[in-house]
Amino acid sequence: MAEKDREGNMTGRRDFIKTVLTALPGAMIAPGSVLRPSRAATGSAWAQVPNILKRIRPPVFPKRDFDITRFGATGDGKTDCTEAFGRAIAECSRAGGGRVIVPAGVFLTGAIHLKSNVNLHVTSGATIKFSQDTARYLPVVFTRWEGVEVMNYSPFIYAFEQENIAITGQGTIDGQSDREHWWPWNGRANYGWKEGEPNQRKDRSALFEMAEKGAPVSDRIFGEGHYLRPQFIQPYRCKNVLIEGVTLRNSPMWEMHPVLCTNVTVRRVTVISHGPNNDGCNPESCRDVLIKDCYTLRGMD
């Protein structure tokens, strides 16, 4: 998909790769060919790594803690804690930042939207479990789906145009996606889809067609009644992002998907998910990204 965002930047993955490789010294692109940079271009790109690493600095947060149980959360795995997460995050951000603490226990929630200067810290022994009710990810938000801008279900953990945000700790974040929830929308029997059930194919084609015709994003409204699975974690147009230490399980689609972000660190994250398109980390149109010491155990697409 060759598409531009609100700032005129290319958003299609093929278009983006083509542009990058064209800009590299010695890159050759012929119609229908596989895009491969020359050895000189590759060497030139790797030579930039030390300077890139110097620019990447994880965000630092004030030493203030906001325990979600103080805001009404109950770690019994049954009580809906969505509002408690929202209140704790809002209060933390208003105070100038710090950690929103998820203590030991199992905390059920809908979409979590991070705000500037907030570190969502999932402690050892803590599990965030995301609701299997699709309505908990509405209203729709401005997001990307396979490189195309769209108004769709909220990613499970989402941030839009925020600065200094993090998800850290030794706890677990469980999307609870399975062969009965989210995964069947892929439209393949090995992920629970059955003949005659709805799936993403029609919506995927419709979205891509709208993008090709230049339909404004405000008209590309999907969400309820449609079948485009949301991503697990998506910071969108954010600066200074850290994802560290946590274990991610059972994502509906892509696990970590930074979009148009700057200064992103992903390290020591464990991904255990056997669903369709459960890519570990897909940074898209980002600048200065470090992915380090991560472990992924996932199924084939």
N, C-alpha and C positions, 0 to 999 in steps of 0.2 A: 504494500500500500504506500503510494507516494502521497503524503499528506503533510500539511503544516499546522502547527499549533497557533494559539492566539498571538504569539510573539513572532510568527513567521518562520519558526524552526521546523526542519523536516522531522516527521514523527515515524515514518515507515522504517522498519528495520532494514529491508533491502536497500532503500534509498540512502539510509544513514551509512551503511557499510560501504556502499558504492562511493559515496562522497569522500569518506575517510581514506579509502584506498587510492582514489584518484589524487588526493592531496599528498600522498606519500611519495617521496622521490623514487622514480624508477617504476612506479606501479603501472601495469599495462592492463587495459580492459578492452576486450573484443566482444562484439555482439554474441550472446549465447555462451560465452566462455565462463569457466569457474574463476571467481575473483581471487587471485593470489598475488600478494605484494612480492616484489623482487627481494633478493637477499639483502641488497643495499638498503631498501626501504625498511625491512625488518630490523636490520641493525640500527638504523637511525631511530626507529621507534623505541627499541629497548634502551638506547642511550639516554632517553628522556626519563627513564624510571627513577633514578635518584632524585631528580628535581620534583617529580610528581610526589614521591614519598615525603619529601620535606614539607609539601603543602598540606598533607593529610594529617589532621590533628583531631582526635576524638573530642567531643564536647565535654566540658567540665561543669558540674552542677553545684549549687550552694548546698551546704550541709543542713538541709531541712528535710524532714520526712513527714509524709502524709499517708498514714495507714488507712487503707480503704475501709476497714471495719469501723473506723471513726465516722464514716460517712454512710453507714447503714449496710455495708456488705456482710453477708453471712457465708462462711465457707463450708456449707453442707452439700454442695453440688446440686441443689434443687432450687434455692432461692435466686430469683433474677436480680443480679447485681449491676445491671447496666447503668442505672441512675447513680448508684454509688461510685462507680468508676468515673462517670462524667463529673460528678461534684468534686471528687478528690483531684482530678486533673485540672479542673477549672480553678480551684482554690490554690493549688500548687503554682500554676502559671501566674495567677494574680499576685501571689506573694513574691514573685520574682524568681521562682524556680526551686527545684529540689527533686527528691525522689517520691514517687507514689508507690508505696510499699504494698505488695501482695503477700501477706503472711502465709504460714502453713495452712493448708485446707484446700478445698475444691470450690472454685468460684465460677458460677454460671453467668454468662453475659451475652448480650448482643454486640453490635459493632462498638469498638472503642476508637474514639477520635483523639489523638494526641495534640497537645498545644505546646507552644514555644517554652523552652527551658524546663521541660518535664522529662524525667527519667522514670519510665515504668519498670520498676524493679521487682522481679518475680523471684522470691526467696526459695531456697532449698526446701522441699516439702510442700511447695505451693503449686497448684495447677489452675490455670485459667481454662475453662471449658466454654467453647462457643456454642450458642444455641443452634439446634437443628431446624428451627423455625425461620424460614426465609424472610418473613416479615420483619425480623429483628435487624435486617440490614437495609431497611428503608428509612427515610426517603432516599432516592437515588443521589449519587454524588458524581462530580466531575472526575472521570478516571480514564484509564486506557485499557483496551482489550486487544491483545495481540497487535500492539503498535498503533491502534486506532482510537482516537478520542471518542468518548461516549458518556452518556449519563446512565449509570448502571447501579446495581446493588453496591453498597459500600464494601470495600475490602474489610476484612475482619478487624485489623488494626490499621487505621488510616490517618494521615496527616496531610493537610493541604496548605502550602505556603507558610510553613512554620520553620523556626530556627532553634538549634540546640535541642534535639530530641533524642531519646534513647529507649531501648528495650534491653534490659540487662538482668543478670541473676542466674542462679542454677536451677530454677524451676522449669515447669513444663507449660507449654501453650498448646492446647489440643483443639483443633478445628472440628472434631467429631464428624468429619465427612466420611462416608462409607458407601456401600453398594445400594443403600436406600436413600441417602441424602447427598445432594450435589453431584456426586460422581456419575450417576446415570445420565445426567444432562449431556455428557460427552457423546452419548449415542452409540456406545459399544457394549455388547453383551457381557464381555468379561468385567465390566465395571457396574453391572447391575441393570443396564438398560434392557427393556423388553419390547419386542415388536409392537408397534402401535402407540407407544408412549412418546411424549414430546422429547425433543432434544435440541441441541444448540445449532444444528446445521442451517435451518432456515434463518434464524436470527443472525448467525455469523455472515451468511451471504448478504442479508439485508443491510447490515452495518457496513460491510465493505463496499457495497454498491452506493450507499449514501455518501461515504467518504469520497469515492471516485467521482461522484457527481457534484461534490463540493457543498453538500448540505451542511448548514451550521450545526455545531455540536448541540445547541439548544433544541434542535429538532430530532436528534438521535437519542430518543428516550426509550430505554429498555427497562430493566428491573422487573416489577411484578407482571406476570403473564408472559415473560420471556425467559430464555434459558441460557444466558451467558453467565458462567460461574465467576464469582468474584475472586480476587487474589487474597492471599492470607495477610501479608503485611505490605502496605504500599505507602511510603512517603512520596508525595507528589510536589514538585517544585519546592523542596526543602533544602536548608543549608545546615551543615554540621549534624550528621546523623550517625548514631552508633547502635549496632545490634550485636550483643555479646553474651555468650555463655548459655543462653536458654536452649531448651530442646523443643523443637516444633514437630507436632504430630498431625497427621490426617488433614491435610489442606484440601480445600475445594479445587484449587488450581495452582498457579505459581505460588511458591512459598514466600520469597522476599523479592519485591519488585520496586526498587527505587526508580522514579521517573523524573527526569530533568532536575536532578539533585546535584549538589556540590558538596564535596568533602564528606564522603561516606566510608565508614569502617564497619566491616562485618567480620567478626572473629570468634573462634571457638564456639560456633553454633552447631548443634546437632539436628539434623533433619531426618525424621523417620516417617515416611509416608509412601503408600503404594497405590495411589490413585492416578488418574490420567492427568498428564501435563503438570506433574508435581515437581517442576524444575526447582532446584535448590535456591539459586539467586540469579535473577535476571535484571541487572542494572541497565536501564534504557535511557539513552540520550543524557547520560550523567557525566560529570567532570570530577576527577580525582576520587577514585574508588579503590579501596583496599579490601580484598577478601582473603582471609588468612586462617589457617588451622581449623577448618570446618570439616564436619563429617556428615555424609549423606548416605542414607539407606532408603532407597525408593524403588518402586516398581517401574516397569517399562511403560512408555506411553502407548 
